[in-house]
Amino acid sequence: TAPQGTRWEARITQDLTAALQPAGVKVQAKSKERLQIQLVEARSDYKLGNWKACVKMSASLDLRGSGNRQMDASRCVTKADMWGYTSADEALAVAYSDVLGSILASLEERTARR
């Protein structure tokens, strides 16, 4: 199996590409505009019969020399332990989706002001 960091990197890249390409954004390695995403935290903790999953991301957007724009988002989700680690994975998936959605919404808002 791939190391955890590699799996997260692949997932974030795939999800960003899937979200941005339909909006007409060309996703390429070398570009004047750069979006960098940092996964700061992704964890699931078990306590008192519940899974608490937290995800935190930071994003930096550089638009052709008009300066960097920083975006941060975090979310914690609690889910009852009905299915063991599957419940933990589901809680983490919801937290991740919410954080990525927040980053993309912030990205759209900031590029519209350009």
NUTILUM-233174 format. One record per atom (N, C-alpha, C): x, y, z. Coordinates in pm, 1 decimal, decimal comma, m for minus. Each point is the difference from the previous one (the first is absolute). Last residue first. Layout:
<sites>
x y z
X Y Z
...
</sites>
This chain:
<sites>
x y z
m1079,9 3986,8 m832,8
119,3 35,6 m75,2
m17,1 107,3 m98,4
m320,6 m251,6 291,3
36,7 138,0 37,4
114,7 55,7 m81,3
m145,4 m452,9 m42,4
m104,7 86,9 m53,5
30,1 147,0 29,2
268,9 m348,2 179,0
31,8 23,2 m140,9
m103,9 90,5 m65,0
m61,6 m128,2 452,3
119,5 85,1 m13,3
37,8 25,5 m145,1
m367,1 m289,2 107,6
m27,9 133,6 50,6
118,0 94,3 m24,3
50,0 m458,5 m98,5
m91,3 62,9 m95,6
m27,9 145,3 39,2
252,8 m256,8 299,4
76,1 21,1 m123,5
m86,6 72,3 m103,1
m203,6 m144,1 393,7
85,5 115,0 26,9
81,8 36,2 m123,0
m254,4 m386,5 m21,5
m90,2 115,2 5,9
79,7 127,9 24,4
236,1 m407,0 11,6
m42,3 31,9 m136,6
m93,6 120,6 m3,3
136,3 m162,3 423,0
116,7 52,3 m72,3
m40,8 41,9 m141,0
m323,8 m216,7 257,2
26,5 134,2 52,9
116,6 66,0 m72,5
m99,2 m449,9 m102,1
m105,1 89,1 m48,8
19,6 143,4 45,9
283,8 m330,2 173,2
33,0 25,2 m139,9
m104,0 92,5 m63,6
m84,5 m138,6 439,4
116,6 87,4 m4,7
37,0 33,5 m144,6
m350,6 m309,4 74,1
m39,3 133,6 46,1
116,5 99,2 m10,4
83,4 m455,4 m96,2
m84,5 60,7 m103,6
m41,4 142,0 38,0
240,1 m253,0 323,0
84,3 33,5 m115,6
m81,7 70,5 m108,7
m233,1 m174,1 370,8
81,1 115,4 40,6
87,0 48,6 m116,8
m245,0 m393,6 m66,1
m90,1 116,0 8,4
78,1 126,0 36,4
234,9 m409,0 m4,2
m39,3 37,2 m136,2
m91,0 122,6 0,2
122,8 m194,9 413,7
113,9 69,1 m60,3
m33,5 46,8 m141,4
m316,4 m262,8 222,2
9,7 130,4 66,3
113,6 82,5 m60,9
m46,2 m444,0 m146,9
m111,6 82,1 m47,5
4,2 140,5 61,3
315,6 m321,3 146,4
27,2 40,7 m138,5
m109,2 90,7 m54,5
m65,1 m193,1 424,1
109,5 98,0 6,0
31,4 52,5 m138,8
m308,2 m348,4 32,5
m58,4 124,1 53,2
104,0 109,6 7,6
146,2 m424,2 m117,6
m78,9 55,0 m110,4
m65,4 130,8 43,5
235,6 m268,2 313,9
84,7 91,2 m78,0
m72,9 58,3 m121,3
m339,2 m200,3 318,9
143,6 m3,4 25,3
75,4 102,0 m83,7
m486,3 m36,4 10,4
67,0 m96,3 m86,1
152,5 1,4 17,0
m306,1 279,7 252,8
m91,5 m108,4 m36,7
71,8 m111,2 m75,1
99,9 453,6 295,3
76,5 m117,6 m41,1
m93,9 m116,7 m25,8
m102,4 546,0 m54,2
m12,8 m113,6 90,7
73,8 m121,1 m56,7
147,3 508,5 m109,8
m88,1 m105,3 m50,9
m2,4 m115,1 99,7
173,0 555,1 m96,5
m13,4 m109,8 95,0
m103,1 m98,3 m53,0
353,7 408,7 m203,9
m127,6 m70,7 m11,5
0,8 m113,8 100,7
280,1 496,0 m141,8
m4,6 m124,2 77,1
m140,5 m56,9 m10,6
339,9 378,0 m283,9
m132,5 m54,3 34,0
18,8 m126,1 80,7
263,1 469,3 m264,4
5,9 m119,1 83,9
m141,8 m42,3 37,0
333,5 361,1 m337,9
m129,1 m58,1 36,0
23,0 m122,1 87,5
248,3 467,3 m272,4
8,4 m108,0 97,0
m139,5 m49,9 30,1
310,8 325,1 m374,1
m130,2 m50,5 40,2
22,2 m116,2 96,4
277,8 446,3 m264,3
1,6 m114,2 90,1
m142,4 m36,7 39,3
282,6 264,0 m418,3
m122,4 2,2 79,5
m3,7 m128,4 80,4
395,9 320,3 m277,0
m52,4 m126,3 51,7
m127,1 24,2 78,7
183,9 317,2 m420,5
12,4 m32,4 141,9
m60,1 m134,6 35,1
38,0 185,1 m442,7
m87,2 91,7 74,6
m1,7 m34,7 148,4
238,1 m239,1 m372,9
68,2 110,6 64,3
m88,4 97,4 75,5
m187,6 m394,3 m226,5
83,6 82,3 m89,1
57,8 124,4 67,1
m257,2 m293,4 310,6
m58,9 36,7 m128,8
89,2 99,1 m74,5
m5,1 m386,8 424,3
81,7 106,4 m58,7
m52,4 25,9 m140,8
m163,1 m253,7 490,3
m28,8 25,4 m140,0
83,9 118,1 m47,3
m43,2 m395,6 421,8
61,7 124,8 m43,0
m21,5 13,6 m149,6
m205,6 m296,3 462,9
21,1 15,8 m143,8
59,0 137,7 m26,9
m105,0 m404,1 412,2
40,7 136,6 m28,8
26,7 6,8 m150,1
m288,2 m346,3 372,6
78,8 27,2 m119,9
31,7 148,2 m8,4
m207,4 m427,3 347,5
38,8 141,1 m11,5
89,5 13,5 m122,6
m364,3 m367,0 278,7
85,4 29,0 m115,4
25,8 149,5 m1,3
m209,5 m427,2 346,3
31,7 141,0 m25,2
94,7 11,1 m119,5
m365,9 m358,8 292,3
95,3 17,2 m109,7
18,4 148,6 m25,6
m198,4 m364,8 388,9
10,5 142,4 m31,4
111,4 14,3 m102,7
m341,4 m413,4 200,9
120,2 37,9 m73,6
m7,1 149,0 m25,6
m235,9 m310,2 414,0
m11,1 83,4 m119,4
136,5 18,6 m64,4
m94,5 m226,4 428,5
m90,5 m59,2 m98,0
m19,9 79,4 m127,6
306,4 145,0 357,9
m135,4 m20,4 53,1
m100,2 m48,4 m105,6
430,5 124,7 m225,4
m24,2 38,0 138,2
m146,9 m20,2 34,4
420,8 m26,9 m416,2
m113,0 m71,5 59,8
m13,6 41,1 146,1
213,3 241,6 m476,9
22,9 m44,2 137,6
m126,9 m62,4 55,8
261,2 164,4 m492,7
m121,9 m50,7 62,0
36,6 m52,0 137,7
227,5 367,2 m399,6
5,7 m101,5 104,0
m139,1 m40,7 45,9
330,0 351,8 m303,0
m107,4 m92,8 m37,3
7,1 m114,3 100,0
248,0 523,4 m116,6
m43,5 m103,6 93,9
m110,5 m83,6 m62,0
249,6 318,2 m256,6
61,6 26,7 129,9
m32,9 m111,3 99,0
41,5 69,4 m548,1
m83,1 m72,9 95,9
70,8 10,9 135,0
30,4 331,0 m439,5
72,6 m73,0 103,2
m101,9 m65,4 92,9
39,2 231,6 m530,3
m83,4 m47,6 110,3
88,7 m75,7 97,5
37,1 383,8 m431,2
67,3 m98,8 83,3
m90,2 m32,9 117,7
m7,9 243,1 m516,8
m79,2 m32,0 118,7
74,3 m109,0 75,4
116,6 390,4 m410,6
32,1 m120,2 77,2
m92,3 m10,9 120,5
98,8 256,5 m523,0
m82,8 m4,4 120,5
28,7 m130,3 73,4
229,5 47,6 m385,2
26,9 127,7 66,3
m81,6 11,9 128,6
158,8 m482,8 m179,6
m96,9 102,0 m33,2
38,2 129,3 72,1
119,1 m560,9 m60,1
66,8 129,9 m14,4
m100,5 102,6 m49,7
m168,0 m433,4 92,2
109,0 13,5 97,9
67,0 137,3 m6,6
m523,2 m68,7 m129,1
129,6 m39,5 m54,0
109,3 31,3 101,7
m561,7 36,9 m126,5
84,2 m46,7 109,6
129,1 m52,4 m61,1
m409,4 359,1 m147,0
98,3 m96,2 m48,5
91,9 m35,9 115,5
m528,1 176,0 1,4
136,3 22,7 47,5
90,7 m108,8 m55,9
m493,7 47,6 m42,7
82,6 58,7 m104,1
143,0 29,9 40,6
m366,9 m229,4 242,8
m16,8 145,5 7,3
88,3 71,9 m101,5
16,2 m475,2 61,2
m131,3 34,8 m55,6
m28,3 150,8 2,5
413,9 m154,8 196,9
m6,3 m15,2 m146,3
m137,7 30,1 m57,9
92,0 m3,0 484,9
42,5 118,3 m74,8
m14,1 m12,4 m151,8
m108,3 m356,2 326,8
m80,2 119,0 28,6
33,2 116,6 m91,8
242,5 m412,4 m26,4
m140,3 m27,8 m32,0
m88,4 121,8 23,7
452,4 25,8 128,6
m9,6 m8,2 m145,7
m145,1 m21,0 m42,3
92,8 m16,3 458,8
13,5 136,6 m52,1
m13,9 3,2 m152,1
0,3 m422,8 211,1
m121,9 74,1 32,5
5,8 144,6 m51,0
384,8 m277,5 m53,6
m112,0 m52,0 m79,3
m127,5 81,9 25,1
378,0 99,0 263,8
25,2 35,4 m139,6
m116,8 m42,2 m89,0
m12,0 m134,7 449,9
m20,6 144,7 m10,9
19,8 45,4 m144,2
91,2 m452,5 94,8
m142,8 29,0 15,1
m28,1 148,9 m17,9
450,1 m150,5 m2,1
m71,2 m45,4 m120,3
m148,3 35,6 8,1
261,9 87,4 379,0
42,4 86,6 m110,3
m74,9 m36,2 m128,1
m62,1 m274,5 377,9
m66,4 129,1 15,9
34,3 92,8 m115,0
219,1 m413,8 10,1
m143,6 m18,9 m27,2
m75,8 132,0 13,3
455,6 m5,8 114,7
m15,3 m15,1 m144,4
m147,4 m17,0 m37,4
118,1 12,8 458,4
18,1 130,8 m63,0
m20,8 m4,0 m150,2
m8,6 m411,0 251,2
m117,1 84,2 24,2
11,2 135,7 m69,0
261,9 m418,3 m214,9
5,3 73,3 126,8
m118,0 96,2 10,9
m70,8 m435,5 m296,9
73,1 126,8 m7,4
4,0 65,3 138,0
m25,6 m543,6 m78,3
m83,3 119,5 0,0
87,2 125,2 0,0
</sites>
